[in-house]
């Protein structure tokens, strides 16, 4: 009888087998600081070689409560007026940062012709959800209203993110719609858009011994839960009262991922609300594959596809 592992493409199966042979302890078994270090190291050895760009700049974005959000800008040109993509890294709201998405952000900037900004939003458990959402929303508003101070065109704006970053991207796209901030595209890479629902993909892959399993998902959620959530849909965009009028979506999913059906359901909800959606499922891949470009060719394919979608949205004609 076929098993979930039989669905993996050849390169992904080889990578999973190598990881298992290495005998790394599960991230969910580690203290938070060690989990963050392990994730950073794992991405560092797995991601593509960073592309050189003519402009790389660190800056900070002030928050209403006096915190300064660390941010980094990558631009494929030095002239003023470039549109901007806000990229929101993944990591279950607990791990990850600018350094774990830098190689992909550089790739997208180089291929799209658009400036890319990533932020170091506050992480759980030190800062419970929705602190990360508040920081992402603050950053999006700042780019729209103050991006010109960096020579960016904040009126041509997109947002994208992977996993937890996809959740945040979907949520701030809804917030932007409600606030009247134009967002040309929301790029959602295997987002988590609901909590506590066992979809078919969850039942199939959450206990299959792949990159994301039920224990890790439960660990992430336990670290992040406990903040003052003003609306349930701020963490679960799928249950928002309406998706009408939100930014067009580009959604990329890994076939062999517990979250694959989350992405499909969100695409369906957007389409039913009249929102244009482009959905791509990368066959035989697993969660976080976009950070495994040294081993999986689908990572570079997805970077290019995102860059093209951003280019179409922000540089029409």
SEBA-937899 format. One line per 4 residues: number of its first residue (from 1); for each residue x, y, z of N, C-alpha, C. Coordinates in nm, 2 decimals. Atoms other than C-alpha are relative to their C-alpha. Layout:
NUM> X/Y/Z/X/Y/Z/X/Y/Z | ...
***
This chain:
1> 0.09/-0.12/0.00/0.00/0.00/0.00/0.09/0.12/0.00 | -0.08/-0.12/0.01/0.14/0.34/-0.09/0.00/0.08/0.13 | -0.02/-0.08/-0.12/0.27/0.56/0.20/0.02/0.14/-0.04 | -0.03/-0.14/0.04/0.30/0.94/0.22/0.14/0.02/-0.05
5> -0.14/-0.02/0.05/0.67/0.90/0.16/0.01/-0.03/-0.15 | 0.00/0.03/0.14/0.59/0.75/-0.18/-0.03/0.12/-0.09 | 0.04/-0.12/0.08/0.45/1.09/-0.29/0.12/0.09/-0.02 | -0.11/-0.09/0.01/0.79/1.26/-0.24/0.07/-0.01/-0.14
9> -0.09/0.01/0.12/0.99/1.35/-0.55/0.14/-0.05/0.04 | -0.12/0.07/-0.03/1.33/1.19/-0.58/0.10/0.09/0.08 | -0.09/-0.09/-0.07/1.53/1.49/-0.46/-0.04/0.02/0.15 | 0.06/-0.02/-0.13/1.30/1.55/-0.16/0.02/-0.13/0.08
13> -0.02/0.13/-0.08/1.31/1.18/-0.06/0.14/-0.02/0.04 | -0.14/0.01/-0.03/1.69/1.18/-0.07/0.04/0.10/0.12 | -0.03/-0.10/-0.11/1.70/1.50/0.15/-0.06/-0.05/0.13 | 0.06/0.05/-0.12/1.46/1.35/0.40/0.07/-0.11/0.06
17> -0.08/0.12/-0.05/1.66/1.03/0.43/0.13/0.05/0.06 | -0.13/-0.05/-0.05/1.98/1.23/0.48/-0.02/0.06/0.14 | 0.03/-0.07/-0.13/1.82/1.44/0.76/-0.02/-0.11/0.10 | 0.03/0.11/-0.10/1.69/1.12/0.93/0.13/-0.07/0.04
21> -0.13/0.06/-0.04/2.04/0.96/0.91/0.08/0.08/0.09 | -0.08/-0.09/-0.09/2.19/1.27/1.07/-0.04/-0.01/0.14 | 0.05/0.01/-0.14/1.98/1.21/1.38/-0.01/0.12/0.07 | 0.02/-0.13/-0.07/1.91/1.57/1.46/-0.12/-0.02/0.10
25> 0.12/0.00/-0.09/1.68/1.61/1.77/-0.11/0.08/-0.06 | 0.11/-0.08/0.05/1.33/1.73/1.68/0.00/0.14/0.06 | 0.00/-0.14/-0.04/1.30/2.11/1.70/-0.09/0.01/0.13 | 0.10/-0.01/-0.11/1.00/2.06/1.93/0.05/-0.05/0.14
29> -0.06/0.05/-0.13/1.23/1.89/2.19/0.10/0.09/0.05 | -0.11/-0.09/-0.04/1.47/2.18/2.22/-0.05/0.12/0.07 | 0.03/-0.13/-0.05/1.47/2.49/2.43/-0.01/0.10/-0.11 | 0.02/-0.09/0.11/1.36/2.79/2.23/0.12/0.06/-0.06
33> -0.12/-0.06/0.05/1.70/2.95/2.20/0.08/-0.10/-0.09 | -0.07/0.10/0.08/1.85/2.62/2.07/-0.08/-0.03/-0.13 | 0.09/0.02/0.12/1.55/2.57/1.83/0.03/0.11/-0.10 | -0.03/-0.11/0.10/1.62/2.91/1.68/0.14/-0.01/-0.06
37> -0.14/0.03/0.06/1.99/2.83/1.64/0.00/-0.11/-0.10 | 0.01/0.12/0.09/1.91/2.49/1.49/-0.06/0.04/-0.13 | 0.07/-0.04/0.12/1.67/2.65/1.24/0.09/0.08/-0.09 | -0.09/-0.09/0.08/1.91/2.92/1.14/0.11/-0.08/-0.06
41> -0.11/0.08/0.06/2.19/2.67/1.09/-0.05/-0.09/-0.11 | 0.06/0.08/0.11/1.96/2.44/0.89/-0.02/0.07/-0.13 | 0.03/-0.08/0.12/1.85/2.71/0.66/0.14/0.04/-0.07 | -0.13/-0.05/0.05/2.21/2.83/0.63/0.07/-0.10/-0.09
45> -0.07/0.10/0.08/2.34/2.50/0.49/-0.09/-0.05/-0.12 | 0.09/0.06/0.10/2.03/2.43/0.27/-0.04/0.10/-0.10 | 0.05/-0.10/0.09/1.94/2.76/0.10/0.09/0.03/-0.11 | -0.09/-0.03/0.12/2.07/2.89/-0.23/0.10/0.10/0.04
49> -0.11/-0.10/-0.02/2.38/3.10/-0.26/-0.06/0.14/-0.02 | 0.05/-0.14/0.01/2.29/3.47/-0.20/0.05/0.07/-0.12 | -0.03/-0.08/0.12/2.28/3.69/-0.51/0.05/0.14/0.05 | -0.05/-0.13/-0.03/2.49/4.01/-0.50/-0.10/0.11/-0.06
53> 0.09/-0.11/0.05/2.28/4.33/-0.53/0.06/0.14/0.02 | -0.06/-0.13/-0.02/2.37/4.70/-0.57/-0.04/0.08/0.12 | 0.05/-0.07/-0.12/2.17/4.81/-0.27/-0.05/-0.09/0.11 | 0.05/0.07/-0.12/2.14/4.65/0.07/0.01/0.09/0.12
57> 0.01/-0.10/-0.10/2.04/4.86/0.36/-0.08/-0.04/0.12 | 0.07/0.03/-0.13/1.95/4.80/0.73/-0.06/0.13/0.05 | 0.07/-0.11/-0.06/1.70/5.03/0.90/-0.09/-0.05/0.10 | 0.10/0.03/-0.10/1.44/5.04/1.17/-0.13/0.07/-0.03
61> 0.13/-0.06/0.02/1.07/5.10/1.17/-0.06/0.01/0.14 | 0.05/-0.03/-0.14/0.92/5.26/1.49/-0.14/-0.06/0.01 | 0.14/0.05/-0.03/0.61/5.10/1.65/-0.07/0.10/0.10 | 0.07/-0.09/-0.09/0.34/5.28/1.85/0.04/-0.01/0.14
65> -0.04/0.03/-0.14/0.47/5.12/2.17/0.15/0.03/0.03 | -0.14/-0.04/-0.02/0.83/5.25/2.12/0.10/-0.10/-0.04 | -0.09/0.11/0.05/0.98/4.93/1.98/0.05/0.04/-0.14 | -0.05/-0.02/0.13/1.21/4.96/1.68/0.02/-0.13/-0.07
69> 0.00/0.13/0.07/1.15/4.68/1.43/0.12/0.01/-0.10 | -0.12/0.01/0.09/1.48/4.58/1.26/-0.05/-0.04/-0.14 | 0.04/0.03/0.14/1.44/4.57/0.88/0.12/0.01/-0.09 | -0.11/0.00/0.10/1.66/4.51/0.57/-0.07/0.01/-0.13
73> 0.05/-0.03/0.14/1.61/4.64/0.22/0.10/-0.06/-0.10 | -0.08/0.05/0.11/1.74/4.46/-0.09/-0.06/0.06/-0.13 | 0.06/-0.06/0.12/1.71/4.64/-0.42/0.09/-0.03/-0.12 | -0.08/0.04/0.12/1.82/4.54/-0.77/0.06/0.13/-0.08
77> -0.05/-0.12/0.06/1.89/4.91/-0.86/0.01/0.11/0.11 | -0.02/-0.11/-0.10/2.00/5.23/-0.68/-0.09/0.12/-0.02 | 0.09/-0.12/0.02/1.75/5.47/-0.84/-0.12/0.00/0.09 | 0.12/-0.01/-0.09/1.46/5.60/-0.64/-0.13/-0.04/-0.08
81> 0.13/0.02/0.07/1.10/5.51/-0.71/-0.04/-0.15/-0.02 | 0.04/0.14/0.02/1.11/5.13/-0.70/-0.12/-0.04/0.08 | 0.10/0.06/-0.08/0.80/4.94/-0.59/0.06/-0.09/0.10 | -0.06/0.07/-0.11/0.84/4.74/-0.28/-0.09/-0.12/0.04
85> 0.07/0.12/-0.05/0.75/4.39/-0.16/0.05/-0.02/0.15 | -0.03/0.03/-0.14/0.73/4.34/0.22/0.00/-0.15/0.01 | -0.01/0.15/-0.02/0.85/3.98/0.29/0.00/-0.03/0.15 | 0.02/0.04/-0.14/0.75/3.81/0.61/0.05/-0.14/0.02
89> -0.06/0.14/-0.01/0.96/3.51/0.72/-0.09/-0.09/0.07 | 0.07/0.11/-0.07/0.83/3.18/0.84/0.08/-0.04/0.13 | -0.06/0.06/-0.12/0.91/2.98/1.16/-0.09/-0.01/0.11 | 0.09/0.03/-0.11/0.60/2.92/1.35/-0.03/0.11/0.10
93> 0.01/-0.12/-0.09/0.60/3.27/1.51/0.10/-0.01/0.11 | -0.09/0.03/-0.11/0.89/3.13/1.72/0.14/0.01/-0.05 | -0.14/0.00/0.06/1.20/3.09/1.50/0.01/0.08/-0.13 | -0.02/-0.07/0.13/1.35/3.25/1.19/0.02/0.15/0.02
97> -0.03/-0.15/-0.01/1.45/3.61/1.11/0.04/0.04/-0.14 | -0.05/-0.06/0.12/1.59/3.83/0.84/0.10/-0.09/-0.07 | -0.11/0.08/0.06/1.89/3.60/0.79/-0.05/-0.13/-0.06 | 0.05/0.13/0.05/1.67/3.29/0.73/-0.08/0.02/-0.13
101> 0.07/-0.02/0.12/1.49/3.46/0.44/0.08/0.08/-0.10 | -0.08/-0.09/0.08/1.77/3.67/0.30/0.03/-0.05/-0.14 | -0.04/0.05/0.13/1.89/3.44/0.02/-0.12/0.01/-0.10 | 0.12/0.00/0.09/1.53/3.41/-0.12/-0.04/0.15/-0.03
105> 0.04/-0.14/0.03/1.46/3.79/-0.08/0.09/0.06/-0.10 | -0.10/-0.05/0.10/1.78/3.86/-0.27/-0.04/-0.05/-0.14 | 0.04/0.06/0.12/1.67/3.62/-0.54/-0.12/0.07/-0.06 | 0.13/-0.06/0.05/1.32/3.77/-0.57/0.03/0.15/-0.04
109> -0.03/-0.14/0.04/1.46/4.13/-0.58/0.07/0.00/-0.13 | -0.08/0.00/0.12/1.71/4.04/-0.85/-0.09/-0.04/-0.12 | 0.08/0.05/0.12/1.45/3.86/-1.07/-0.12/0.09/-0.03 | 0.12/-0.07/0.02/1.16/4.09/-1.02/0.02/0.15/-0.04
113> -0.03/-0.15/0.02/1.32/4.44/-1.05/-0.07/0.08/0.11 | 0.07/-0.07/-0.10/1.14/4.53/-0.73/0.08/0.00/0.13 | -0.07/0.00/-0.13/1.28/4.63/-0.39/-0.07/-0.10/0.10 | 0.05/0.09/-0.10/1.23/4.37/-0.11/0.04/0.05/0.14
117> -0.03/-0.03/-0.14/1.21/4.45/0.26/-0.05/-0.11/0.09 | 0.04/0.10/-0.10/1.21/4.19/0.54/0.01/0.06/0.13 | 0.00/-0.06/-0.13/1.14/4.26/0.90/0.04/-0.11/0.11 | -0.03/0.08/-0.11/1.26/4.11/1.23/-0.12/0.02/0.10
121> 0.12/-0.02/-0.09/0.91/4.09/1.39/0.02/-0.07/0.13 | -0.01/0.05/-0.14/0.88/4.01/1.76/-0.05/-0.15/0.00 | 0.03/0.14/0.00/0.88/3.63/1.83/-0.06/-0.04/0.13 | 0.04/0.07/-0.11/0.70/3.41/2.07/0.11/-0.10/0.05
125> 0.10/-0.03/-0.10/0.71/3.30/2.35/0.02/0.13/0.07 | -0.03/-0.13/-0.07/0.87/3.63/2.47/-0.11/0.10/-0.04 | 0.11/-0.09/0.05/0.60/3.81/2.26/-0.11/-0.08/-0.06 | 0.11/0.09/0.05/0.28/3.62/2.22/-0.07/0.07/-0.12
129> 0.08/-0.04/0.11/0.07/3.64/1.91/-0.12/0.09/0.06 | -0.03/-0.05/0.13/-0.05/3.90/1.79/0.12/0.10/-0.01 | -0.11/-0.09/0.01/0.28/4.09/1.86/0.06/0.00/-0.14 | -0.06/0.01/0.13/0.42/3.96/1.53/-0.09/0.06/-0.11
133> 0.09/-0.07/0.09/0.10/4.07/1.35/0.00/0.15/0.01 | -0.01/-0.14/-0.02/0.12/4.41/1.50/0.12/0.06/-0.07 | -0.13/-0.05/0.07/0.48/4.45/1.38/-0.01/0.00/-0.15 | 0.02/0.01/0.15/0.39/4.33/1.03/-0.09/0.11/-0.05
137> 0.09/-0.10/0.04/0.10/4.56/1.01/0.06/0.14/0.01 | -0.07/-0.12/-0.02/0.31/4.85/1.14/0.10/0.02/-0.12 | -0.10/0.00/0.10/0.58/4.77/0.88/-0.07/0.03/-0.14 | 0.07/-0.02/0.13/0.32/4.76/0.59/-0.05/0.15/-0.01
141> 0.05/-0.14/0.00/0.17/5.09/0.69/0.12/0.10/-0.01 | -0.12/-0.09/0.01/0.52/5.25/0.73/0.05/0.00/-0.14 | -0.05/0.00/0.14/0.62/5.14/0.38/-0.10/0.08/-0.09 | 0.10/-0.08/0.08/0.29/5.28/0.24/0.02/0.15/0.02
145> 0.00/-0.14/-0.04/0.33/5.61/0.42/0.14/0.07/0.00 | -0.13/-0.06/-0.02/0.70/5.66/0.48/0.11/-0.07/-0.09 | -0.10/0.07/0.08/0.87/5.43/0.22/0.07/0.10/-0.09 | -0.07/-0.10/0.08/0.95/5.74/0.02/0.13/0.05/0.06
149> -0.12/-0.05/-0.06/1.21/5.83/0.28/0.12/-0.09/-0.03 | -0.11/0.09/0.05/1.41/5.53/0.15/0.00/0.00/-0.15 | 0.00/0.00/0.15/1.34/5.62/-0.21/-0.09/-0.11/-0.06 | 0.09/0.10/0.05/1.07/5.36/-0.24/-0.14/0.06/-0.04
153> 0.13/-0.04/0.04/0.73/5.39/-0.41/-0.10/-0.07/0.08 | 0.09/0.07/-0.09/0.49/5.30/-0.12/-0.14/-0.01/-0.06 | 0.13/0.02/0.06/0.19/5.34/-0.35/-0.01/-0.13/-0.09 | -0.01/0.12/0.07/0.31/5.03/-0.54/0.06/-0.11/0.10
157> -0.04/0.08/-0.12/0.32/4.77/-0.26/-0.06/-0.14/-0.01 | 0.05/0.14/-0.01/0.29/4.39/-0.22/0.05/-0.06/0.13 | -0.05/0.07/-0.12/0.33/4.15/0.07/0.00/-0.14/-0.03 | -0.01/0.15/0.02/0.44/3.79/0.08/0.07/-0.06/0.12
161> -0.06/0.07/-0.11/0.55/3.53/0.33/-0.02/-0.15/-0.01 | 0.01/0.15/0.00/0.60/3.16/0.40/-0.04/-0.05/0.13 | 0.04/0.06/-0.12/0.43/2.95/0.66/-0.06/0.10/0.09 | 0.05/-0.10/-0.09/0.38/3.17/0.96/0.00/0.14/-0.06
165> 0.00/-0.13/0.07/0.48/3.46/0.74/-0.11/0.01/-0.10 | 0.12/0.00/0.08/0.20/3.35/0.50/-0.12/0.04/0.07 | 0.11/-0.03/-0.08/-0.04/3.37/0.78/-0.01/0.15/0.02 | 0.00/-0.14/-0.03/0.07/3.72/0.87/-0.03/0.08/-0.13
169> 0.02/-0.07/0.13/0.07/3.82/0.50/-0.15/0.01/-0.03 | 0.14/0.00/0.03/-0.29/3.71/0.46/-0.08/0.09/0.10 | 0.07/-0.08/-0.10/-0.40/3.88/0.78/0.02/0.15/-0.02 | -0.03/-0.15/0.02/-0.23/4.22/0.70/-0.07/0.04/-0.13
173> 0.07/-0.03/0.12/-0.38/4.20/0.35/-0.15/0.04/0.03 | 0.14/-0.04/-0.04/-0.73/4.20/0.51/0.00/0.13/0.08 | -0.01/-0.13/-0.07/-0.62/4.48/0.75/0.02/0.11/-0.10 | -0.02/-0.11/0.09/-0.50/4.68/0.46/-0.12/0.03/-0.08
177> 0.12/-0.02/0.07/-0.82/4.63/0.27/-0.09/0.09/0.09 | 0.09/-0.07/-0.09/-1.02/4.76/0.57/0.05/0.14/0.03 | -0.06/-0.14/-0.02/-0.78/5.06/0.61/0.02/0.08/-0.12 | -0.01/-0.07/0.12/-0.79/5.15/0.25/0.15/0.02/-0.05
181> -0.13/0.00/0.05/-0.42/5.08/0.19/0.01/-0.09/-0.12 | 0.00/0.09/0.12/-0.38/4.95/-0.17/0.12/-0.10/0.01 | -0.10/0.10/0.01/-0.19/4.62/-0.18/-0.02/-0.08/-0.13 | 0.02/0.05/0.13/-0.13/4.49/-0.53/0.00/-0.15/-0.01
185> -0.02/0.14/0.00/-0.05/4.13/-0.44/0.02/-0.05/0.14 | -0.04/0.07/-0.12/-0.05/3.89/-0.14/0.06/-0.14/-0.05 | -0.07/0.12/0.03/0.20/3.61/-0.19/0.00/-0.09/0.12 | 0.02/0.09/-0.12/0.11/3.32/0.04/0.06/-0.14/-0.03
189> -0.07/0.12/0.02/0.35/3.03/0.06/-0.03/-0.10/0.12 | 0.05/0.09/-0.09/0.20/2.73/0.24/-0.04/0.06/0.14 | 0.04/-0.07/-0.12/0.02/2.95/0.50/-0.08/-0.09/0.09 | 0.09/0.05/-0.10/-0.15/2.84/0.82/-0.11/0.10/0.02
193> 0.11/-0.10/0.00/-0.49/3.00/0.80/-0.12/-0.04/0.09 | 0.10/0.04/-0.10/-0.69/2.81/1.07/0.08/-0.09/0.10 | -0.06/0.07/-0.12/-0.62/2.63/1.40/-0.09/-0.11/0.04 | 0.08/0.10/-0.06/-0.74/2.30/1.53/-0.09/-0.08/-0.09
197> 0.08/0.07/0.10/-0.89/2.16/1.21/0.09/-0.10/-0.07 | -0.08/0.11/0.06/-0.76/1.82/1.09/-0.05/-0.02/-0.15 | 0.03/0.02/0.14/-0.78/1.85/0.71/0.06/-0.13/-0.05 | -0.05/0.12/0.06/-0.70/1.56/0.48/0.15/0.00/-0.01
201> -0.14/-0.01/0.01/-0.35/1.68/0.42/0.07/-0.01/0.14 | -0.05/0.02/-0.13/-0.30/1.71/0.79/0.00/-0.14/0.05 | 0.01/0.14/-0.04/-0.42/1.36/0.85/0.11/-0.09/-0.07 | -0.09/0.08/0.08/-0.19/1.23/0.57/0.14/0.02/0.04
205> -0.14/-0.04/-0.01/0.13/1.42/0.64/0.05/0.04/0.14 | -0.05/-0.06/-0.13/0.14/1.54/1.00/0.07/-0.11/0.09 | -0.07/0.11/-0.08/0.27/1.20/1.13/0.09/-0.08/-0.10 | -0.07/0.08/0.10/0.47/1.10/0.82/0.15/0.02/0.02
209> -0.14/-0.02/-0.02/0.81/1.21/0.96/0.07/0.09/-0.10 | -0.06/-0.10/0.10/0.86/1.50/0.72/0.04/0.13/0.08 | -0.05/-0.11/-0.07/0.98/1.85/0.80/-0.09/0.07/0.10 | 0.10/-0.06/-0.10/0.66/1.97/0.97/-0.09/-0.11/0.04
213> 0.09/0.11/-0.05/0.48/1.73/1.19/-0.09/0.06/0.11 | 0.10/-0.05/-0.10/0.20/1.75/1.45/0.07/0.05/0.13 | -0.07/-0.04/-0.13/0.44/1.77/1.75/0.06/0.14/-0.02 | -0.06/-0.14/0.02/0.62/2.08/1.60/-0.11/0.10/-0.02
217> 0.11/-0.09/0.01/0.29/2.24/1.50/-0.06/0.04/0.14 | 0.06/-0.02/-0.13/0.16/2.19/1.85/0.10/0.09/0.09 | -0.10/-0.08/-0.08/0.49/2.33/2.00/0.00/0.15/-0.04 | 0.00/-0.14/0.05/0.48/2.64/1.78/-0.13/0.07/0.06
221> 0.13/-0.06/-0.04/0.11/2.70/1.87/0.00/0.03/0.15 | -0.01/-0.01/-0.14/0.18/2.65/2.24/0.08/0.12/0.04 | -0.09/-0.12/-0.03/0.46/2.91/2.24/-0.07/0.13/-0.04 | 0.05/-0.13/0.05/0.26/3.17/2.05/-0.13/0.04/0.06
225> 0.14/-0.03/-0.05/-0.09/3.14/2.21/0.01/0.07/0.14 | 0.01/-0.06/-0.13/-0.18/3.36/2.50/-0.01/0.15/0.00 | 0.01/-0.15/0.01/-0.18/3.72/2.37/-0.14/0.05/-0.02 | 0.13/-0.06/0.01/-0.47/3.96/2.34/-0.04/0.01/-0.15
229> 0.04/0.01/0.14/-0.62/3.86/2.01/-0.13/0.07/-0.02 | 0.12/-0.08/0.01/-0.87/4.13/1.91/-0.11/-0.07/-0.08 | 0.10/0.07/0.09/-1.04/3.92/1.64/0.06/-0.14/-0.02 | -0.05/0.13/0.03/-1.01/3.54/1.59/0.06/-0.01/-0.14
233> -0.06/0.01/0.13/-0.94/3.59/1.22/0.14/0.06/-0.01 | -0.14/-0.05/0.01/-0.62/3.78/1.30/0.10/-0.11/0.01 | -0.09/0.12/0.00/-0.47/3.44/1.36/-0.05/-0.10/-0.10 | 0.06/0.10/0.10/-0.71/3.24/1.13/-0.07/0.08/-0.11
237> 0.06/-0.08/0.11/-0.76/3.45/0.81/-0.11/-0.07/-0.07 | 0.10/0.08/0.07/-0.98/3.17/0.67/-0.14/0.04/0.06 | 0.13/-0.02/-0.06/-1.26/3.26/0.92/-0.03/0.15/0.00 | 0.04/-0.14/0.01/-1.26/3.64/0.84/-0.14/0.01/-0.05
241> 0.14/-0.01/0.05/-1.62/3.76/0.79/-0.02/0.02/-0.15 | 0.01/-0.02/0.15/-1.55/3.86/0.43/0.14/0.01/-0.05 | -0.13/-0.01/0.07/-1.26/3.82/0.19/-0.01/0.09/-0.13 | 0.02/-0.08/0.12/-1.41/4.04/-0.08/0.09/0.13/0.01
245> -0.08/-0.12/0.01/-1.19/4.32/-0.20/0.14/0.00/0.05 | -0.14/0.01/-0.05/-0.87/4.19/-0.06/0.09/-0.02/-0.12 | -0.10/0.00/0.11/-0.55/4.19/-0.27/0.00/-0.13/-0.08 | -0.02/0.12/0.07/-0.51/3.94/-0.55/0.10/-0.09/0.06
249> -0.08/0.09/-0.07/-0.34/3.63/-0.43/0.08/-0.09/-0.10 | -0.08/0.11/0.06/-0.05/3.41/-0.55/0.03/-0.09/0.11 | -0.01/0.10/-0.11/-0.05/3.09/-0.35/0.09/-0.11/-0.05 | -0.09/0.11/0.03/0.23/2.83/-0.35/0.00/-0.10/0.11
253> 0.01/0.10/-0.10/0.19/2.50/-0.17/0.10/-0.11/-0.03 | -0.07/0.13/0.01/0.40/2.19/-0.10/-0.10/-0.11/0.00 | 0.10/0.11/0.01/0.21/1.88/-0.20/0.00/-0.08/0.13 | -0.01/0.09/-0.12/0.34/1.67/0.10/0.02/0.08/0.13
257> 0.00/-0.10/-0.11/0.26/1.92/0.37/-0.13/-0.01/0.08 | 0.13/-0.01/-0.08/0.01/1.91/0.66/-0.08/0.12/-0.03 | 0.07/-0.13/0.02/-0.08/2.27/0.56/-0.05/0.01/-0.14 | 0.04/-0.01/0.14/-0.15/2.20/0.19/-0.14/0.03/-0.01
261> 0.14/-0.02/0.01/-0.52/2.19/0.24/-0.04/0.14/0.06 | 0.02/-0.13/-0.05/-0.51/2.51/0.44/0.01/0.10/-0.12 | -0.02/-0.08/0.12/-0.38/2.68/0.13/-0.11/-0.01/-0.10 | 0.10/0.02/0.10/-0.63/2.52/-0.10/-0.14/0.06/0.05
265> 0.12/-0.05/-0.05/-0.92/2.62/0.13/0.00/0.15/0.00 | -0.01/-0.15/0.00/-0.79/2.98/0.15/-0.02/0.05/-0.15 | 0.01/-0.03/0.14/-0.76/2.99/-0.23/-0.15/0.00/-0.04 | 0.14/0.01/0.03/-1.12/2.87/-0.25/-0.08/0.11/0.06
269> 0.08/-0.11/-0.07/-1.25/3.13/0.00/0.02/0.13/-0.08 | -0.02/-0.13/0.08/-1.08/3.41/-0.20/-0.07/0.00/-0.13 | 0.07/0.01/0.13/-1.21/3.29/-0.53/-0.15/0.02/0.02 | 0.14/-0.01/-0.02/-1.56/3.26/-0.39/-0.04/0.15/0.03
273> 0.02/-0.15/-0.03/-1.53/3.63/-0.28/0.03/0.08/-0.12 | -0.03/-0.08/0.12/-1.43/3.73/-0.63/0.14/0.05/-0.01 | -0.14/-0.04/0.00/-1.06/3.77/-0.56/0.08/-0.08/-0.10 | -0.08/0.08/0.09/-0.82/3.67/-0.84/0.11/-0.08/0.08
277> -0.10/0.09/-0.07/-0.60/3.37/-0.73/0.07/-0.08/-0.10 | -0.09/0.09/0.08/-0.31/3.19/-0.89/0.05/-0.10/0.10 | -0.04/0.11/-0.09/-0.25/2.86/-0.71/0.09/-0.10/-0.07 | -0.10/0.10/0.05/0.05/2.63/-0.77/0.03/-0.09/0.11
281> -0.04/0.11/-0.09/0.11/2.30/-0.59/0.13/-0.06/-0.05 | -0.13/0.05/0.04/0.48/2.19/-0.61/0.00/-0.15/0.04 | 0.02/0.15/-0.02/0.46/1.81/-0.66/0.12/-0.06/0.08 | -0.10/0.08/-0.07/0.65/1.59/-0.42/0.08/0.07/0.10
285> -0.08/-0.08/-0.09/0.78/1.87/-0.20/-0.06/0.00/0.14 | 0.04/-0.01/-0.14/0.76/1.93/0.18/0.00/0.14/0.05 | 0.00/-0.13/-0.07/0.70/2.22/0.41/0.15/0.06/0.01 | -0.13/-0.07/0.00/0.99/2.48/0.40/0.09/-0.03/-0.11
289> -0.09/0.04/0.11/1.12/2.35/0.07/0.06/0.13/-0.07 | -0.05/-0.12/0.06/1.17/2.71/-0.04/0.14/0.04/0.05 | -0.13/-0.03/-0.06/1.47/2.73/0.19/0.10/-0.12/-0.02 | -0.09/0.11/0.03/1.63/2.41/0.05/0.05/-0.01/-0.14
293> -0.04/-0.01/0.14/1.75/2.53/-0.28/0.13/-0.07/-0.04 | -0.12/0.07/0.04/2.09/2.36/-0.26/-0.03/-0.14/-0.03 | 0.04/0.14/0.02/1.91/2.03/-0.27/-0.12/-0.02/-0.08 | 0.13/0.01/0.07/1.57/2.09/-0.42/-0.02/0.10/-0.11
297> 0.02/-0.10/0.11/1.53/2.25/-0.77/-0.13/0.08/0.01 | 0.13/-0.07/-0.01/1.17/2.34/-0.68/0.01/0.13/0.07 | -0.02/-0.13/-0.07/1.30/2.61/-0.45/0.03/0.11/-0.09 | -0.03/-0.10/0.10/1.46/2.81/-0.73/-0.12/0.03/-0.09
301> 0.12/-0.02/0.08/1.15/2.75/-0.94/-0.10/0.09/0.07 | 0.10/-0.08/-0.07/0.93/2.90/-0.67/0.05/0.14/0.02 | -0.06/-0.14/-0.01/1.16/3.20/-0.62/-0.03/0.07/-0.12 | 0.02/-0.06/0.13/1.13/3.27/-0.99/-0.15/0.03/-0.02
305> 0.15/-0.02/0.02/0.75/3.22/-0.99/-0.05/0.12/0.08 | 0.04/-0.11/-0.08/0.71/3.46/-0.70/0.05/0.13/-0.05 | -0.06/-0.13/0.06/0.94/3.72/-0.86/-0.08/0.04/-0.12 | 0.08/-0.03/0.12/0.74/3.70/-1.18/-0.14/0.05/0.04
309> 0.13/-0.05/-0.05/0.41/3.74/-0.99/0.01/0.14/0.05 | -0.02/-0.13/-0.06/0.54/4.04/-0.80/0.03/0.10/-0.11 | -0.03/-0.09/0.12/0.68/4.19/-1.13/-0.13/0.04/-0.07 | 0.13/-0.03/0.07/0.34/4.15/-1.30/-0.09/0.10/0.08
313> 0.09/-0.08/-0.09/0.16/4.31/-1.00/0.05/0.14/0.02 | -0.06/-0.13/-0.04/0.40/4.60/-0.94/0.06/0.07/-0.11 | -0.06/-0.07/0.12/0.56/4.67/-1.28/-0.08/-0.04/-0.12 | 0.08/0.04/0.12/0.27/4.63/-1.52/0.05/0.06/-0.13
317> -0.04/-0.05/0.13/0.35/4.67/-1.89/0.15/-0.01/-0.01
***
